[in-house]
Amino acid sequence: MKLILEQIPMLTSQNQVNEKLKDKNLLFQYGNQAFAQKNYALAYQYYQQIILLDPLHYHAHLNTGNTLSYLGRFLAAIDYYNKAIALDKENSAAFYNRGFAYKRLNKFAEAIADFSTAIALNTNINANTNVNAHEAYINRGAVLMKQKEFAKAKDDFTDAMLLNPTSWQAYYNRGLVNKELGLEEAFVADMFSAKKLKEI
């Protein structure tokens, strides 16, 4: 059943929290619904309430980081991704999301390291079960492009295509790299593929 934002109880001060808001699963559901409705400030409040109830709740830390990223508060988001990683070093999502935050802060070495970890944690997973590896290749490739490491960037975009052959972003970005490398025919072919896939 889909929750409606207006039906989500508003958080009050800690000593006034009603019994409904002591249920971590319900809070998580409310937080996710608020997040899906792009009410990031409200989602943040729900995830914070979960952390108060359970400081070791991996997904509450991860999702708090996500809400802060969407609010443009990347340094604060990184703090929550760090906490999520401390709780689960084998989950690629926090590494990927932290890498994205570093990328937005132009901290490229840190972004590359985190995208590389996300990729390494997903080496045996295909795009149908985990988008993080595919997206991590694209984002790492984008950072490598900014650093003018075009050959490495091209490899990343090609690897992203192998994981997700319908990724127009991978073709588009590889096309840009081909243009930088002076490969005009490859540039045109990739841009054509990107346009065709984007229209599907």
DRENKOL-743106 format. One record per residue (C-alpha): residue in three letters; chain; x, y, z. Coordinates in Angstrom, 3 decimals. Layout:
<pts>
["ALA" "A" [X Y Z]];
...
</pts>
This chain:
<pts>
["MET" "A" [0.000 0.000 0.000]];
["LYS" "A" [1.356 3.412 -0.979]];
["LEU" "A" [1.649 5.913 1.838]];
["ILE" "A" [0.400 9.425 1.299]];
["LEU" "A" [2.609 12.161 2.675]];
["GLU" "A" [-0.246 13.954 4.405]];
["GLN" "A" [-0.936 10.790 6.420]];
["ILE" "A" [2.604 10.579 7.741]];
["PRO" "A" [2.677 11.687 11.390]];
["MET" "A" [4.899 14.706 11.923]];
["LEU" "A" [7.814 14.320 14.290]];
["THR" "A" [7.712 16.214 17.557]];
["SER" "A" [10.258 16.562 20.320]];
["GLN" "A" [11.853 13.317 21.544]];
["ASN" "A" [9.762 13.118 24.736]];
["GLN" "A" [6.527 13.546 22.753]];
["VAL" "A" [7.136 10.820 20.184]];
["ASN" "A" [4.116 8.579 20.056]];
["GLU" "A" [4.268 4.791 20.034]];
["LYS" "A" [3.825 4.628 16.247]];
["LEU" "A" [7.072 6.521 15.830]];
["LYS" "A" [9.006 4.026 17.940]];
["ASP" "A" [8.595 1.362 15.260]];
["LYS" "A" [11.815 1.451 13.181]];
["ASN" "A" [10.249 -0.329 10.216]];
["LEU" "A" [7.347 2.088 10.090]];
["LEU" "A" [9.686 5.063 10.446]];
["PHE" "A" [11.817 3.697 7.623]];
["GLN" "A" [8.736 3.302 5.444]];
["TYR" "A" [7.673 6.887 6.221]];
["GLY" "A" [11.192 8.165 5.515]];
["ASN" "A" [11.353 6.341 2.192]];
["GLN" "A" [7.937 7.646 1.194]];
["ALA" "A" [8.919 11.217 2.038]];
["PHE" "A" [12.159 10.725 0.083]];
["ALA" "A" [10.263 9.359 -2.927]];
["GLN" "A" [8.030 12.440 -2.788]];
["LYS" "A" [11.177 14.617 -2.726]];
["ASN" "A" [10.434 15.908 0.753]];
["TYR" "A" [14.051 15.439 1.796]];
["ALA" "A" [13.828 17.510 4.966]];
["LEU" "A" [11.018 15.300 6.292]];
["ALA" "A" [12.790 12.121 5.178]];
["TYR" "A" [15.863 13.322 7.060]];
["GLN" "A" [13.801 13.679 10.254]];
["TYR" "A" [12.497 10.120 10.011]];
["TYR" "A" [15.930 8.638 9.387]];
["GLN" "A" [17.292 10.629 12.315]];
["GLN" "A" [14.549 9.229 14.554]];
["ILE" "A" [15.579 5.705 13.521]];
["ILE" "A" [19.212 6.467 14.389]];
["LEU" "A" [18.096 7.696 17.823]];
["LEU" "A" [16.325 4.375 18.356]];
["ASP" "A" [19.045 2.252 16.763]];
["PRO" "A" [22.466 3.903 16.220]];
["LEU" "A" [23.643 0.792 14.314]];
["HIS" "A" [20.930 0.963 11.628]];
["TYR" "A" [22.981 0.860 8.403]];
["HIS" "A" [20.194 1.937 6.053]];
["ALA" "A" [19.175 4.886 8.230]];
["HIS" "A" [22.735 6.246 8.025]];
["LEU" "A" [22.904 5.552 4.291]];
["ASN" "A" [19.556 7.201 3.598]];
["THR" "A" [20.382 10.174 5.805]];
["GLY" "A" [23.445 10.661 3.628]];
["ASN" "A" [21.249 10.429 0.539]];
["THR" "A" [18.813 13.061 1.810]];
["LEU" "A" [21.699 15.398 2.648]];
["SER" "A" [23.162 14.867 -0.835]];
["TYR" "A" [19.844 15.806 -2.420]];
["LEU" "A" [19.815 18.897 -0.208]];
["GLY" "A" [23.286 19.806 -1.508]];
["ARG" "A" [24.974 19.228 1.863]];
["PHE" "A" [27.720 16.956 0.574]];
["LEU" "A" [30.171 17.222 3.490]];
["ALA" "A" [27.439 16.281 5.962]];
["ALA" "A" [26.347 13.474 3.616]];
["ILE" "A" [29.899 12.099 3.589]];
["ASP" "A" [29.841 11.906 7.401]];
["TYR" "A" [26.767 9.648 7.249]];
["TYR" "A" [28.211 7.543 4.440]];
["ASN" "A" [31.314 7.093 6.610]];
["LYS" "A" [29.085 5.829 9.424]];
["ALA" "A" [27.274 3.461 7.064]];
["ILE" "A" [30.603 2.120 5.773]];
["ALA" "A" [31.816 1.581 9.344]];
["LEU" "A" [28.701 -0.550 9.902]];
["ASP" "A" [28.996 -2.537 6.653]];
["LYS" "A" [32.218 -2.437 4.638]];
["GLU" "A" [30.891 -4.952 2.090]];
["ASN" "A" [27.901 -2.914 0.879]];
["SER" "A" [28.716 -1.016 -2.290]];
["ALA" "A" [25.933 1.577 -1.986]];
["ALA" "A" [27.622 3.735 0.652]];
["PHE" "A" [30.914 3.715 -1.260]];
["TYR" "A" [29.163 4.647 -4.489]];
["ASN" "A" [27.126 7.420 -2.863]];
["ARG" "A" [30.140 8.794 -0.988]];
["GLY" "A" [32.051 8.767 -4.272]];
["PHE" "A" [29.277 10.786 -5.882]];
["ALA" "A" [29.408 13.318 -3.023]];
["TYR" "A" [33.184 13.595 -3.393]];
["LYS" "A" [32.715 14.087 -7.133]];
["ARG" "A" [30.313 16.973 -6.486]];
["LEU" "A" [32.936 18.521 -4.183]];
["ASN" "A" [35.617 18.113 -6.898]];
["LYS" "A" [37.584 15.754 -4.642]];
["PHE" "A" [38.467 13.541 -7.559]];
["ALA" "A" [41.040 11.219 -5.966]];
["GLU" "A" [38.575 10.318 -3.206]];
["ALA" "A" [35.741 9.909 -5.735]];
["ILE" "A" [37.819 7.554 -7.892]];
["ALA" "A" [38.797 5.496 -4.844]];
["ASP" "A" [35.169 5.102 -3.741]];
["PHE" "A" [33.853 4.287 -7.222]];
["SER" "A" [36.665 1.740 -7.566]];
["THR" "A" [35.646 0.115 -4.270]];
["ALA" "A" [31.989 0.024 -5.339]];
["ILE" "A" [33.048 -1.662 -8.589]];
["ALA" "A" [35.295 -4.160 -6.782]];
["LEU" "A" [32.466 -5.103 -4.422]];
["ASN" "A" [30.264 -5.819 -7.444]];
["THR" "A" [32.649 -7.704 -9.727]];
["ASN" "A" [30.332 -10.711 -9.998]];
["ILE" "A" [27.053 -8.816 -10.155]];
["ASN" "A" [25.363 -7.831 -13.404]];
["ALA" "A" [23.306 -4.744 -14.136]];
["ASN" "A" [20.024 -6.569 -13.581]];
["THR" "A" [20.725 -7.035 -9.878]];
["ASN" "A" [22.840 -4.020 -8.960]];
["VAL" "A" [23.008 -0.681 -10.731]];
["ASN" "A" [25.882 0.535 -8.586]];
["ALA" "A" [28.620 -1.144 -10.631]];
["HIS" "A" [27.281 0.248 -13.923]];
["GLU" "A" [26.785 3.722 -12.450]];
["ALA" "A" [30.144 3.566 -10.678]];
["TYR" "A" [31.913 2.918 -13.991]];
["ILE" "A" [30.119 5.878 -15.578]];
["ASN" "A" [30.897 8.213 -12.679]];
["ARG" "A" [34.510 7.091 -12.371]];
["GLY" "A" [34.866 7.559 -16.120]];
["ALA" "A" [33.442 11.086 -15.830]];
["VAL" "A" [35.985 11.944 -13.142]];
["LEU" "A" [38.800 10.482 -15.251]];
["MET" "A" [37.616 12.650 -18.157]];
["LYS" "A" [37.881 15.748 -15.958]];
["GLN" "A" [41.453 14.700 -15.223]];
["LYS" "A" [42.052 14.198 -18.978]];
["GLU" "A" [42.763 10.485 -18.527]];
["PHE" "A" [40.799 9.701 -21.663]];
["ALA" "A" [41.991 6.127 -22.314]];
["LYS" "A" [41.053 5.032 -18.780]];
["ALA" "A" [37.732 6.882 -19.030]];
["LYS" "A" [36.960 5.115 -22.307]];
["ASP" "A" [37.631 1.742 -20.656]];
["ASP" "A" [35.190 2.624 -17.857]];
["PHE" "A" [32.413 3.638 -20.242]];
["THR" "A" [32.967 0.452 -22.243]];
["ASP" "A" [32.772 -1.620 -19.041]];
["ALA" "A" [29.543 0.189 -18.133]];
["MET" "A" [28.125 -0.863 -21.516]];
["LEU" "A" [29.066 -4.467 -20.863]];
["LEU" "A" [27.101 -4.372 -17.601]];
["ASN" "A" [24.190 -2.479 -19.125]];
["PRO" "A" [24.097 -2.530 -22.951]];
["THR" "A" [21.092 -0.176 -22.953]];
["SER" "A" [22.899 2.629 -21.104]];
["TRP" "A" [22.689 5.687 -23.331]];
["GLN" "A" [24.858 7.584 -20.808]];
["ALA" "A" [27.731 5.144 -21.331]];
["TYR" "A" [27.585 5.543 -25.121]];
["TYR" "A" [27.242 9.324 -24.851]];
["ASN" "A" [30.223 9.696 -22.527]];
["ARG" "A" [32.368 7.288 -24.531]];
["GLY" "A" [31.476 9.357 -27.581]];
["LEU" "A" [32.801 12.476 -25.844]];
["VAL" "A" [36.025 10.621 -25.035]];
["ASN" "A" [36.357 9.462 -28.646]];
["LYS" "A" [36.028 13.090 -29.765]];
["GLU" "A" [38.810 14.102 -27.355]];
["LEU" "A" [40.944 11.283 -28.752]];
["GLY" "A" [40.317 12.444 -32.323]];
["LEU" "A" [38.304 9.328 -33.218]];
["GLU" "A" [35.615 11.048 -35.264]];
["GLU" "A" [33.903 7.918 -36.661]];
["ALA" "A" [33.757 6.299 -33.229]];
["PHE" "A" [32.418 9.589 -31.809]];
["VAL" "A" [29.600 9.692 -34.385]];
["ALA" "A" [28.754 5.997 -33.880]];
["ASP" "A" [28.549 6.324 -30.088]];
["MET" "A" [26.471 9.503 -30.258]];
["PHE" "A" [24.080 7.805 -32.700]];
["SER" "A" [23.746 4.815 -30.326]];
["ALA" "A" [23.210 7.128 -27.337]];
["LYS" "A" [20.460 9.037 -29.159]];
["LYS" "A" [18.759 5.833 -30.275]];
["LEU" "A" [18.861 4.294 -26.771]];
["LYS" "A" [17.628 7.498 -25.118]];
["GLU" "A" [14.567 7.497 -27.378]];
["ILE" "A" [13.570 3.938 -26.399]];
</pts>
